[in-house]
Amino acid sequence: MTDVAANLNRVAAGIPEGVTLVAVSKFHPVEALRCAYDAGQRVFAESRAQELAAKAPALPDDIEWHFIGHLQTNKVRSVIPHVALIQSVDSARLLQAISSEAVKLGKTVDVLLEVNVSADGTKTGMSPEDFAALTDEYDPKLYPGVRVRGLMGMATFTDDRTVVRRDFEALRQLFEKLRAGAFASAPEFDTLSMGMSDDRDIAIDCGSTMVRVGTDIFGQREY
Ligand SMILES: *Cc1c(COP(=O)(O)O)cnc(C)c1O
């Protein structure tokens, strides 16, 4: 049996002040989440709309849920009522869909833009080109239902820590550039979500403000 509480305490102890620990609970049963909750964890992330919709009502309502998976536009409506932050906005079209759905519900939804800086051909996140097209002259009036809080990204899937560091540095630079540029008048643009079980130390070193940790807390996922 995985000792979720002990794992959580160990992970949390390694996370500096000012960095938010998000417990990535996808594919783990509600009982495992309950253990983390009882050990003090309040921020959890899921990657599938249905799983989120099933788990959220089964757990205490002071949990802050994040969404970190690829989100189809037709699932936006079912996700919004549960989430505090959608970290995985990977297209302008999705941003538009979240905004218009939020407006209909009379809400403002916090989001992160997911950008792909890795060199390994994975397709998660916006390409640098699409990202530039959306953000170079970002106009918040086009997306009245969302608040862009920052960026989310992943490093290249590799054991080469030099490559991982390079990717996180690239994310950090993009974040700083936008903070001084297109989002200079948006103080809420304050979140740089990067770092997972295997690379959070490097990410924190490179300026991460939010780490997303699954395996090191809950053990291996069973798909
Ligand atoms: C699954 C997932 C994580 C957690 O990964 P671990 O290696 O288990 O810590 C973090 N971020 C995203 C976007 C994920 O999909």
The ligand as an SDF file (V2000), in Angstrom:
LIG
                    3D

 15 15  0  0  0  0  0  0  0  0999 V2000
    0.0100   13.4670  -15.0290 C   0  0  0  0  0  0  0  0  0  0  0  0
    0.5060   14.8650  -15.0690 C   0  0  0  0  0  0  0  0  0  0  0  0
    1.3650   15.3550  -14.0580 C   0  0  0  0  0  0  0  0  0  0  0  0
    1.9160   14.5130  -12.9190 C   0  0  0  0  0  0  0  0  0  0  0  0
    2.9540   13.7150  -13.3500 O   0  0  0  0  0  0  0  0  0  0  0  0
    3.8240   12.8240  -12.2940 P   0  0  0  0  0  0  0  0  0  0  0  0
    5.0220   12.4550  -13.0760 O   0  0  0  0  0  0  0  0  0  0  0  0
    2.9830   11.6610  -11.9300 O   0  0  0  0  0  0  0  0  0  0  0  0
    4.1210   13.6920  -11.1350 O   0  0  0  0  0  0  0  0  0  0  0  0
    1.7250   16.6890  -14.1250 C   0  0  0  0  0  0  0  0  0  0  0  0
    1.2910   17.4950  -15.1110 N   0  0  0  0  0  0  0  0  0  0  0  0
    0.4860   17.0490  -16.0990 C   0  0  0  0  0  0  0  0  0  0  0  0
    0.0360   18.0040  -17.1550 C   0  0  0  0  0  0  0  0  0  0  0  0
    0.0760   15.7270  -16.1100 C   0  0  0  0  0  0  0  0  0  0  0  0
   -0.7220   15.2990  -17.0970 O   0  0  0  0  0  0  0  0  0  0  0  0
  1  2  1  0
  2  3  1  0
  2 14  2  0
  3  4  1  0
  3 10  2  0
  4  5  1  0
  5  6  1  0
  6  7  2  0
  6  8  1  0
  6  9  1  0
 10 11  1  0
 11 12  2  0
 12 13  1  0
 12 14  1  0
 14 15  1  0
M  END
$$$$
